[in-house]
Amino acid sequence: MNKKIFIADDDENILEGYKNIFDLNGKNLFEDEKYYIQTFSDGKYLIDSLKNEYTQNRKIPLCILDKIMPTDGFTTAKKIREIDEKIYIIIVTGYDNINMQELIKDLKNNIYYLKKPIKNEEFLSLIYSLINSWNKNIELENTNSNLESKVAESINKLRERDYVIFQQSRQASMGEMIGNIAHQWRQPLTGLALSIQELKDSFYNKELTDEYLEYLTKESMSKIIYMSDIIDDFRKFFAPNEQKSKFNLKDSIENAILVIKPSFDDSCFEIKLNLIDYLILGYKNEFSQVILNLLKNSLDVSIERKIKLPKIEINLIESSDNIDIEVIDNTGGIDDNIISEIFDPYFTTKYKSQGTGLGLYMSKIIIEKHMSGVLSVKNSKDGAIFQIKFNK
């Protein structure tokens, strides 16, 4: 506990009297309270010493000032306030002309006034209360500061975790992207292989005419351009948005469907769209990834559960207050025991080789933290309904 007290008075006898009060009476009244007194013959010297203490980060709880000194008590108190607004100040005087309202107005809080002659027990009780109050306030400030530091540290750790999870999610998305590219390249690559083989056979069989060579060249270039366009589409789709911009929700949903459509076609997955054009401020590619995640989940569940006629419906609905996007499937819904956990990081019902448990978590982060919307889920009679809600 800090029990240091600065006292300024131009009367040496009074300063000695203060020391006696603390050394003798203080010991009798408060056995455990040992105060550390430093006296000054004028307020100027007290201020100089106080500045020196504070440059070394040593605070003083209390200053006791005589009203009448070469550098008077009021002037000294104002300079003390410039150094520390929270220090306690007691002004002592033998006169009755102190205006407490003016005193409080000039010196704000933590200012007290005592009239001479001082009653020792009352004086020491006040000192005891002020010193303890100051130390408790400092302890509370330190506690709050430590708490703020711990909160800041926890927030930084959460941000670091989210960054790691985001990177893992992007890597998983990149893996799925490569799989989709490979899927969409398979047919044109087969066509290119057949064209090259046909070119070779026609050459060796003396059947290669200028017209046929031109035809094979055009067909091959067409397939190459198609494959190049696929790469560009995926590159644009997965490129992170640096800043928010206005984009059309309908276009973004359709882009996501375009990426995954070959996989849906292979599974005979019916897609029904009820969309309207609506511009929103946000991150276009990140929003498309959310839609892609929801579509991919429905696709995986339909395959896992062997749904015979899987279908998905996406509705974009505008009301007076909100824009709602509904993604509705018929894949059997989500178990009630786990529906509250599906947005948790690393939570997955798939085999480890098939899922990371990051897709829905990152989708919620994107919608709610990056775009100030709400992503929720509920079950219908036939499947799950994911709903994205944005305020207008």
C-alpha positions as CSV (number, residue, x, y, z in Angstrom):
1,M,0.0,0.0,0.0
2,N,1.3,3.5,-0.9
3,K,1.2,5.7,2.2
4,K,3.4,8.6,1.1
5,I,2.3,12.1,2.0
6,F,3.7,15.4,0.9
7,I,3.1,18.4,3.3
8,A,3.9,22.1,2.6
9,D,3.9,24.8,5.2
10,D,6.2,27.8,5.7
11,D,6.2,27.4,9.5
12,E,8.8,24.9,10.6
13,N,7.0,24.4,13.9
14,I,3.8,23.4,12.2
15,L,5.7,20.9,10.0
16,E,7.3,19.4,13.1
17,G,3.8,19.2,14.6
18,Y,2.6,17.2,11.6
19,K,5.5,14.7,12.1
20,N,4.6,14.3,15.7
21,I,1.0,13.7,14.9
22,F,1.9,10.8,12.6
23,D,4.8,9.5,14.6
24,L,3.1,9.5,18.0
25,N,-0.6,9.7,17.8
26,G,-0.7,7.7,14.5
27,K,1.0,4.7,16.2
28,N,-1.5,4.8,19.0
29,L,-4.6,5.1,16.8
30,F,-3.5,2.8,13.9
31,E,-0.8,0.4,14.9
32,D,-0.4,-1.1,11.4
33,E,-0.4,2.3,9.6
34,K,3.1,3.5,9.0
35,Y,3.0,6.8,6.9
36,Y,5.9,8.2,5.0
37,I,6.0,11.9,5.4
38,Q,8.0,14.4,3.3
39,T,7.8,18.1,4.3
40,F,8.4,21.3,2.3
41,S,8.7,24.9,3.4
42,D,6.8,26.2,0.4
43,G,4.4,24.9,-2.3
44,K,7.0,25.5,-5.0
45,Y,9.4,23.0,-3.6
46,L,6.6,20.5,-3.1
47,I,5.7,20.8,-6.8
48,D,9.3,20.4,-7.9
49,S,9.6,17.2,-5.9
50,L,6.2,15.9,-7.1
51,K,7.2,16.3,-10.7
52,N,10.4,14.4,-10.0
53,E,8.4,11.6,-8.4
54,Y,6.0,11.4,-11.3
55,T,8.8,11.3,-14.0
56,Q,9.9,8.1,-12.2
57,N,6.4,6.8,-12.2
58,R,6.0,7.1,-8.5
59,K,2.6,8.5,-7.5
60,I,1.7,10.3,-4.3
61,P,-1.7,9.7,-2.8
62,L,-2.1,12.8,-0.7
63,C,-0.8,16.4,-0.4
64,I,-1.5,18.7,2.6
65,L,-1.1,22.4,2.0
66,D,-1.1,25.5,4.1
67,K,-3.3,28.2,2.6
68,I,-0.9,31.1,3.4
69,M,2.6,30.5,2.0
70,P,4.9,32.3,-0.5
71,T,3.4,30.0,-3.1
72,D,0.0,29.8,-1.5
73,G,-2.1,26.6,-1.0
74,F,-4.6,27.4,-3.8
75,T,-1.9,28.0,-6.4
76,T,0.0,24.9,-5.3
77,A,-3.2,22.8,-5.5
78,K,-3.9,23.9,-9.0
79,K,-0.4,23.0,-10.1
80,I,-0.8,19.6,-8.4
81,R,-4.0,19.1,-10.4
82,E,-2.0,19.6,-13.6
83,I,0.3,16.8,-12.6
84,D,-2.4,14.4,-11.3
85,E,-6.1,14.9,-11.3
86,K,-6.8,12.1,-8.9
87,I,-4.4,13.0,-6.0
88,Y,-6.1,13.9,-2.7
89,I,-5.5,17.5,-1.5
90,I,-6.2,18.9,2.0
91,I,-5.9,22.7,2.4
92,V,-5.4,23.8,6.0
93,T,-5.9,27.4,7.2
94,G,-6.5,29.4,10.3
95,Y,-8.9,31.7,8.5
96,D,-12.7,31.4,7.8
97,N,-12.7,33.1,4.4
98,I,-12.4,29.9,2.3
99,N,-15.2,29.6,-0.3
100,M,-15.6,25.8,-0.8
101,Q,-17.8,26.3,-3.9
102,E,-15.0,28.1,-5.6
103,L,-12.5,25.6,-4.3
104,I,-14.4,22.7,-5.8
105,K,-15.0,24.6,-9.0
106,D,-11.3,25.3,-9.5
107,L,-9.8,22.0,-8.2
108,K,-12.6,19.5,-9.1
109,N,-12.8,16.4,-6.9
110,N,-10.7,15.0,-4.1
111,I,-10.3,18.4,-2.4
112,Y,-10.7,18.9,1.4
113,Y,-10.5,21.8,3.8
114,L,-9.5,21.8,7.5
115,K,-9.4,24.7,9.9
116,K,-6.7,25.2,12.5
117,P,-6.3,24.1,15.2
118,I,-6.3,20.6,13.9
119,K,-7.9,17.9,16.1
120,N,-5.4,15.0,15.9
121,E,-7.9,12.1,15.9
122,E,-10.2,13.6,13.4
123,F,-7.2,14.5,11.2
124,L,-5.7,11.0,11.3
125,S,-9.1,9.4,10.6
126,L,-9.4,11.6,7.5
127,I,-5.9,10.7,6.4
128,Y,-6.5,7.0,7.0
129,S,-9.7,7.1,4.9
130,L,-8.2,9.1,2.0
131,I,-5.0,6.9,1.8
132,N,-7.1,3.7,1.8
133,S,-9.5,5.1,-0.7
134,W,-6.7,6.2,-3.0
135,N,-5.0,2.7,-2.8
136,K,-8.3,0.9,-3.5
137,N,-8.9,3.1,-6.5
138,I,-5.4,2.4,-7.8
139,E,-6.0,-1.4,-7.2
140,L,-9.3,-1.2,-9.1
141,E,-7.6,0.7,-12.0
142,N,-4.9,-2.0,-12.1
143,T,-7.5,-4.7,-12.0
144,N,-9.4,-3.1,-14.9
145,S,-6.2,-2.5,-16.8
146,N,-5.2,-6.2,-16.4
147,L,-8.7,-7.2,-17.4
148,E,-8.6,-5.0,-20.5
149,S,-5.2,-6.6,-21.3
150,K,-6.6,-10.1,-20.9
151,V,-9.7,-9.2,-23.0
152,A,-7.5,-7.7,-25.7
153,E,-5.2,-10.8,-25.5
154,S,-8.2,-13.1,-25.8
155,I,-9.6,-11.1,-28.8
156,N,-6.2,-11.3,-30.5
157,K,-6.1,-15.1,-29.9
158,L,-9.7,-15.4,-31.3
159,R,-8.6,-13.3,-34.3
160,E,-5.6,-15.5,-34.8
161,R,-7.7,-18.6,-34.6
162,D,-10.3,-17.2,-37.0
163,Y,-7.4,-16.3,-39.4
164,V,-6.1,-19.9,-39.2
165,I,-9.5,-21.3,-39.7
166,F,-10.2,-18.9,-42.6
167,Q,-6.9,-20.1,-44.2
168,Q,-7.8,-23.7,-43.7
169,S,-11.3,-23.1,-45.1
170,R,-9.8,-21.4,-48.2
171,Q,-7.4,-24.4,-48.6
172,A,-10.4,-26.7,-48.4
173,S,-12.2,-24.6,-50.9
174,M,-9.2,-24.6,-53.2
175,G,-9.1,-28.4,-53.0
176,E,-12.8,-28.5,-54.0
177,M,-12.1,-25.9,-56.7
178,I,-9.3,-28.1,-58.2
179,G,-11.7,-31.1,-58.1
180,N,-14.4,-29.1,-59.9
181,I,-11.9,-27.9,-62.5
182,A,-10.7,-31.4,-63.1
183,H,-14.4,-32.5,-63.4
184,Q,-15.2,-29.8,-66.0
185,W,-11.9,-30.4,-67.9
186,R,-12.4,-34.1,-68.2
187,Q,-14.7,-34.0,-71.2
188,P,-12.8,-31.3,-73.3
189,L,-9.5,-33.1,-72.5
190,T,-10.9,-36.3,-73.8
191,G,-12.1,-34.4,-76.9
192,L,-8.6,-33.0,-77.4
193,A,-7.0,-36.4,-77.0
194,L,-9.4,-37.8,-79.6
195,S,-8.6,-34.9,-82.0
196,I,-4.9,-35.4,-81.6
197,Q,-5.3,-39.1,-82.3
198,E,-7.6,-38.4,-85.2
199,L,-5.0,-36.0,-86.6
200,K,-2.3,-38.7,-86.4
201,D,-4.5,-41.4,-87.9
202,S,-5.5,-39.1,-90.8
203,F,-1.9,-38.2,-91.5
204,Y,-0.7,-41.8,-91.6
205,N,-3.7,-42.9,-93.7
206,K,-3.1,-40.0,-96.2
207,E,-6.6,-38.7,-95.3
208,L,-5.6,-35.3,-93.9
209,T,-6.9,-32.6,-96.1
210,D,-6.6,-28.9,-95.6
211,E,-10.3,-28.6,-94.7
212,Y,-10.1,-31.5,-92.2
213,L,-7.0,-30.0,-90.6
214,E,-8.8,-26.6,-90.3
215,Y,-11.8,-28.4,-88.7
216,L,-9.7,-30.2,-86.1
217,T,-7.7,-27.1,-85.3
218,K,-10.9,-25.1,-84.7
219,E,-12.4,-27.8,-82.6
220,S,-9.2,-28.1,-80.5
221,M,-8.9,-24.3,-80.0
222,S,-12.6,-24.2,-79.0
223,K,-12.0,-26.8,-76.3
224,I,-8.8,-25.0,-75.1
225,I,-10.6,-21.6,-74.9
226,Y,-13.4,-23.4,-73.0
227,M,-10.9,-24.8,-70.5
228,S,-9.2,-21.4,-70.2
229,D,-12.5,-19.7,-69.4
230,I,-13.2,-22.3,-66.7
231,I,-9.9,-21.4,-65.0
232,D,-10.7,-17.7,-65.3
233,D,-14.2,-18.2,-63.8
234,F,-12.8,-20.1,-60.8
235,R,-9.9,-17.6,-60.3
236,K,-12.4,-14.7,-60.2
237,F,-14.7,-16.7,-58.0
238,F,-12.1,-17.5,-55.3
239,A,-10.2,-14.2,-55.5
240,P,-10.7,-12.3,-52.1
241,N,-12.5,-9.0,-52.2
242,E,-10.3,-6.2,-50.8
243,Q,-13.2,-3.9,-49.9
244,K,-16.9,-3.8,-49.9
245,S,-18.7,-3.0,-53.2
246,K,-22.2,-3.1,-54.5
247,F,-23.2,-6.3,-56.3
248,N,-26.2,-8.1,-57.5
249,L,-27.3,-11.0,-55.2
250,K,-28.9,-12.8,-58.1
251,D,-25.7,-12.7,-60.1
252,S,-23.7,-13.9,-57.2
253,I,-26.0,-16.9,-56.5
254,E,-26.0,-17.8,-60.2
255,N,-22.2,-17.7,-60.2
256,A,-22.0,-20.1,-57.3
257,I,-24.4,-22.5,-59.1
258,L,-22.3,-22.3,-62.3
259,V,-19.3,-23.5,-60.3
260,I,-21.0,-26.6,-58.8
261,K,-23.5,-27.3,-61.6
262,P,-21.5,-30.2,-63.2
263,S,-21.5,-32.1,-59.8
264,F,-25.3,-31.4,-59.5
265,D,-25.9,-32.7,-63.1
266,D,-23.9,-35.9,-62.3
267,S,-26.2,-36.5,-59.3
268,C,-29.4,-35.6,-61.2
269,F,-29.9,-32.8,-58.6
270,E,-32.7,-30.5,-59.6
271,I,-32.2,-26.8,-58.9
272,K,-35.1,-24.4,-58.8
273,L,-34.5,-20.7,-58.6
274,N,-36.8,-17.9,-57.6
275,L,-34.6,-14.9,-57.8
276,I,-34.9,-11.1,-58.2
277,D,-32.3,-8.5,-59.0
278,Y,-31.2,-6.8,-55.9
279,L,-28.0,-4.7,-55.2
280,I,-26.3,-5.0,-51.8
281,L,-23.1,-3.6,-50.3
282,G,-20.7,-6.3,-49.3
283,Y,-18.2,-8.9,-50.6
284,K,-19.4,-10.6,-53.8
285,N,-17.0,-13.5,-53.9
286,E,-17.3,-14.3,-50.2
287,F,-21.1,-14.3,-50.5
288,S,-20.9,-16.6,-53.5
289,Q,-18.7,-19.0,-51.4
290,V,-21.4,-19.0,-48.7
291,I,-24.0,-20.1,-51.3
292,L,-21.5,-22.6,-52.7
293,N,-21.0,-24.1,-49.2
294,L,-24.7,-24.5,-48.7
295,L,-25.2,-26.1,-52.1
296,K,-22.2,-28.4,-51.5
297,N,-23.6,-29.5,-48.1
298,S,-26.9,-30.4,-49.7
299,L,-25.2,-32.3,-52.5
300,D,-23.0,-34.3,-50.0
301,V,-25.9,-35.2,-47.8
302,S,-28.0,-36.3,-50.8
303,I,-25.2,-38.6,-51.9
304,E,-24.6,-39.9,-48.4
305,R,-28.3,-40.6,-47.8
306,K,-28.9,-41.8,-51.4
307,I,-31.8,-39.5,-52.0
308,K,-33.5,-40.7,-55.2
309,L,-34.8,-37.4,-56.5
310,P,-32.7,-34.7,-54.8
311,K,-33.7,-31.1,-55.3
312,I,-32.8,-27.7,-54.0
313,E,-34.7,-24.4,-54.1
314,I,-33.2,-21.0,-53.7
315,N,-35.6,-18.1,-53.1
316,L,-34.6,-14.4,-52.9
317,I,-37.4,-12.5,-51.2
318,E,-37.7,-8.7,-50.7
319,S,-39.9,-7.4,-47.9
320,S,-40.3,-3.9,-46.5
321,D,-37.5,-4.3,-44.0
322,N,-35.4,-7.2,-45.1
323,I,-33.8,-9.2,-48.0
324,D,-34.1,-12.9,-47.3
325,I,-32.3,-15.7,-49.2
326,E,-33.7,-19.2,-48.5
327,V,-31.8,-22.4,-49.5
328,I,-34.3,-25.3,-49.2
329,D,-33.5,-29.0,-49.9
330,N,-35.2,-32.3,-49.5
331,T,-32.3,-34.3,-48.1
332,G,-33.9,-35.2,-44.8
333,G,-32.9,-32.3,-42.6
334,I,-30.5,-32.0,-39.6
335,D,-30.7,-34.1,-36.5
336,D,-32.3,-32.0,-33.7
337,N,-29.4,-33.1,-31.3
338,I,-26.8,-31.4,-33.4
339,I,-28.6,-28.6,-35.3
340,S,-27.4,-26.0,-32.7
341,E,-23.7,-27.1,-33.3
342,I,-23.4,-27.1,-37.1
343,F,-22.0,-23.6,-37.2
344,D,-19.2,-24.4,-34.7
345,P,-15.7,-24.6,-36.1
346,Y,-14.5,-28.1,-37.0
347,F,-17.9,-29.6,-36.4
348,T,-18.8,-32.1,-39.1
349,T,-20.9,-35.2,-39.6
350,K,-18.8,-36.3,-42.6
351,Y,-15.8,-38.6,-42.6
352,K,-12.6,-36.7,-42.0
353,S,-11.5,-37.3,-45.6
354,Q,-14.7,-35.7,-46.8
355,G,-15.2,-32.7,-44.6
356,T,-13.3,-30.2,-42.4
357,G,-16.2,-28.7,-40.5
358,L,-15.2,-25.3,-41.6
359,G,-17.6,-24.5,-44.4
360,L,-20.7,-23.5,-42.3
361,Y,-18.5,-21.8,-39.7
362,M,-16.9,-19.6,-42.2
363,S,-20.2,-19.0,-43.9
364,K,-21.6,-17.6,-40.6
365,I,-18.5,-15.4,-40.2
366,I,-18.8,-14.0,-43.7
367,I,-22.5,-13.3,-43.4
368,E,-22.6,-12.0,-39.8
369,K,-19.2,-10.4,-39.2
370,H,-18.3,-9.3,-42.7
371,M,-21.7,-8.3,-44.1
372,S,-23.8,-7.6,-40.9
373,G,-26.5,-10.2,-41.8
374,V,-27.8,-13.2,-40.1
375,L,-27.4,-16.9,-41.1
376,S,-29.7,-19.4,-39.5
377,V,-31.0,-22.9,-40.1
378,K,-34.2,-24.9,-39.4
379,N,-35.8,-28.1,-40.5
380,S,-38.7,-28.4,-42.8
381,K,-40.9,-31.5,-43.4
382,D,-38.5,-32.8,-46.2
383,G,-35.1,-31.3,-45.4
384,A,-33.2,-28.2,-44.2
385,I,-33.8,-24.5,-44.7
386,F,-30.9,-22.2,-44.5
387,Q,-31.9,-18.6,-44.3
388,I,-29.7,-15.5,-44.9
389,K,-31.2,-12.2,-43.7
390,F,-30.0,-8.7,-44.5
391,N,-31.6,-5.5,-43.2
392,K,-32.4,-3.0,-45.9
